[in-house]
């Protein structure tokens, strides 16, 4: 029995616990995938009010936002805007009678330079049909992603030849 006790004591002494290292590392991986380039604008309808022929109406259409999550080496994009004819049954007012100005950004994220198409009402430009879109906003420089939001203003210059009616048209923002 003494032999058995001595053997277990010897075994206990030779199997000492391992000493833990003061630090240890774990390798972690993840991927950044390409996102998209999107524009969001108010669905409307936006009512700018009423005025007589030869009159002017002014109003903001609500926030327009571009989000670039493509994650590229550059984050450059141009947002454009155009409009349809504004119609009431057989009556038409062309989009060229409606001036657009983007104004400054109301919010941005990301690096680079955000450039309004028309910073103030003094440089407002007439809208046109899809064949000739107007630059609403642009972003140059920066890497990764970016976002910009602005609240554009429309100035409706009602032609003196316009007939009374409730005119409806569509203002479309796009980004590329």
C-alpha positions as CSV (number, residue, x, y, z in Angstrom):
1,X,0.0,0.0,0.0
2,X,2.9,2.3,0.7
3,X,4.1,1.7,-2.9
4,X,0.8,2.7,-4.3
5,X,0.7,6.0,-2.3
6,X,4.3,6.8,-3.4
7,X,3.4,6.2,-7.0
8,X,0.4,8.5,-6.9
9,X,2.4,11.2,-5.2
10,X,5.1,10.9,-7.8
11,X,2.5,11.1,-10.6
12,X,1.0,14.2,-9.0
13,X,4.4,15.9,-8.8
14,X,5.4,15.1,-12.4
15,X,2.0,16.4,-13.9
16,X,2.2,20.0,-12.8
17,X,-0.4,22.4,-14.3
18,X,0.6,24.4,-17.4
19,X,1.3,28.1,-17.0
20,X,-1.1,30.4,-19.1
21,X,0.5,32.9,-21.4
22,X,-0.1,36.6,-20.4
23,X,-1.7,37.4,-23.8
24,X,-3.1,35.5,-26.7
25,X,-4.3,36.5,-30.1
26,X,-7.3,35.7,-32.2
27,X,-7.4,36.4,-36.0
28,X,-10.8,37.9,-37.0
29,X,-11.8,38.5,-40.6
30,X,-14.7,40.3,-42.3
31,X,-15.5,41.7,-45.7
32,X,-16.7,45.1,-46.9
33,X,-19.1,44.6,-49.8
34,X,-20.1,47.1,-52.5
35,X,-23.4,48.9,-51.7
36,X,-25.3,51.1,-54.1
37,X,-25.8,54.7,-55.3
38,X,-29.4,55.8,-54.5
39,X,-31.5,59.0,-54.5
40,X,-34.7,59.5,-52.4
41,X,-37.1,62.4,-53.0
42,X,-40.5,63.2,-51.6
43,X,-43.3,61.3,-53.3
44,X,-45.8,64.2,-53.1
45,X,-48.1,65.6,-54.1
46,X,-46.5,68.9,-53.2
47,X,-49.0,71.8,-53.5
48,X,-47.3,75.1,-54.4
49,X,-50.5,77.1,-54.2
50,X,-52.1,79.2,-56.9
51,X,-51.5,82.4,-58.8
52,X,-53.0,84.2,-61.9
53,X,-51.4,84.1,-65.4
54,X,-48.2,86.0,-65.3
55,X,-47.8,85.3,-61.5
56,X,-45.1,83.4,-59.6
57,X,-45.2,80.6,-57.1
58,X,-42.3,79.6,-54.9
59,X,-42.0,76.6,-52.7
60,X,-39.7,73.9,-51.4
61,X,-40.4,70.3,-52.4
62,X,-38.9,68.7,-49.3
63,X,-35.6,66.9,-48.7
64,X,-33.8,65.1,-51.5
65,X,-31.0,62.7,-50.4
66,X,-28.2,60.8,-52.2
67,X,-26.6,57.9,-50.5
68,X,-23.4,56.4,-51.9
69,X,-22.4,53.1,-50.2
70,X,-20.5,51.7,-53.2
71,X,-17.3,51.8,-51.1
72,X,-14.9,52.6,-54.0
73,X,-11.6,54.4,-54.1
74,X,-13.5,57.5,-55.1
75,X,-17.0,58.6,-54.1
76,X,-18.0,60.8,-57.0
77,X,-21.6,61.2,-58.2
78,X,-23.8,63.8,-59.9
79,X,-27.5,64.2,-59.1
80,X,-29.7,65.5,-61.9
81,X,-33.2,66.8,-62.1
82,X,-35.8,67.1,-64.9
83,X,-39.6,67.5,-65.1
84,X,-42.5,66.5,-67.3
85,X,-44.9,68.9,-68.8
86,X,-47.4,70.2,-66.3
87,X,-50.9,69.4,-67.6
88,X,-54.6,69.9,-66.8
89,X,-56.6,67.8,-69.3
90,X,-55.6,69.3,-72.7
91,X,-53.8,72.3,-71.2
92,X,-49.9,72.3,-70.9
93,X,-47.3,74.4,-69.1
94,X,-43.8,73.3,-70.1
95,X,-41.2,72.6,-67.4
96,X,-38.9,75.3,-68.8
97,X,-41.2,77.9,-67.0
98,X,-40.2,76.4,-63.7
99,X,-36.9,77.3,-62.1
100,X,-35.1,75.0,-59.8
101,X,-32.4,75.8,-57.2
102,X,-30.9,73.2,-54.9
103,X,-29.7,75.5,-52.2
104,X,-27.0,74.3,-49.8
105,X,-26.8,70.9,-48.2
106,X,-28.8,70.4,-45.0
107,X,-26.7,67.3,-44.0
108,X,-23.6,65.5,-45.3
109,X,-21.5,62.5,-44.4
110,X,-18.1,61.4,-45.8
111,X,-15.2,63.3,-47.2
112,X,-14.8,65.2,-50.4
113,X,-16.5,68.2,-51.7
114,X,-20.3,68.7,-52.0
115,X,-21.3,71.1,-54.8
116,X,-24.8,72.5,-55.1
117,X,-26.1,72.9,-58.7
118,X,-27.6,76.3,-57.8
119,X,-26.7,77.6,-54.4
120,X,-29.1,80.6,-54.4
121,X,-32.3,81.7,-56.1
122,X,-30.2,84.2,-58.1
123,X,-28.7,81.3,-60.0
124,X,-31.9,79.2,-60.3
125,X,-32.1,77.3,-63.6
126,X,-35.2,76.3,-65.6
127,X,-36.2,72.6,-65.6
128,X,-36.4,70.8,-68.8
129,X,-37.6,67.4,-70.1
130,X,-35.6,64.2,-69.6
131,X,-33.5,65.0,-72.7
132,X,-31.8,67.9,-70.9
133,X,-31.5,67.2,-67.2
134,X,-30.2,69.9,-64.9
135,X,-27.4,69.3,-62.4
136,X,-29.0,69.4,-58.9
137,X,-25.9,68.4,-56.8
138,X,-22.5,66.8,-57.2
139,X,-19.9,65.2,-55.0
140,X,-16.2,65.0,-55.9
141,X,-13.3,63.5,-54.0
142,X,-13.5,61.4,-50.9
143,X,-13.3,57.7,-50.6
144,X,-15.6,55.0,-49.4
145,X,-19.1,56.4,-49.1
146,X,-21.0,59.7,-48.8
147,X,-24.4,61.1,-48.3
148,X,-25.9,64.5,-49.0
149,X,-29.4,66.0,-48.3
150,X,-30.8,69.3,-49.7
151,X,-34.2,70.9,-49.8
152,X,-34.7,72.3,-53.4
153,X,-36.9,75.2,-54.2
154,X,-39.2,75.5,-57.3
155,X,-40.1,78.9,-58.7
156,X,-43.1,78.6,-61.0
157,X,-43.3,81.4,-63.6
158,X,-46.8,81.0,-64.8
159,X,-47.0,82.1,-68.4
160,X,-49.2,85.1,-69.2
161,X,-50.9,82.9,-71.8
162,X,-51.8,80.1,-69.3
163,X,-55.4,79.1,-68.8
164,X,-57.0,78.5,-65.5
165,X,-56.7,74.9,-64.2
166,X,-55.1,72.6,-61.8
167,X,-51.8,71.6,-63.3
168,X,-49.8,68.5,-62.4
169,X,-46.4,67.3,-63.4
170,X,-43.5,65.2,-62.1
171,X,-40.1,66.4,-61.0
172,X,-37.6,63.6,-61.2
173,X,-34.2,63.4,-59.4
174,X,-31.6,60.8,-60.6
175,X,-28.0,60.0,-59.6
176,X,-25.1,58.5,-61.5
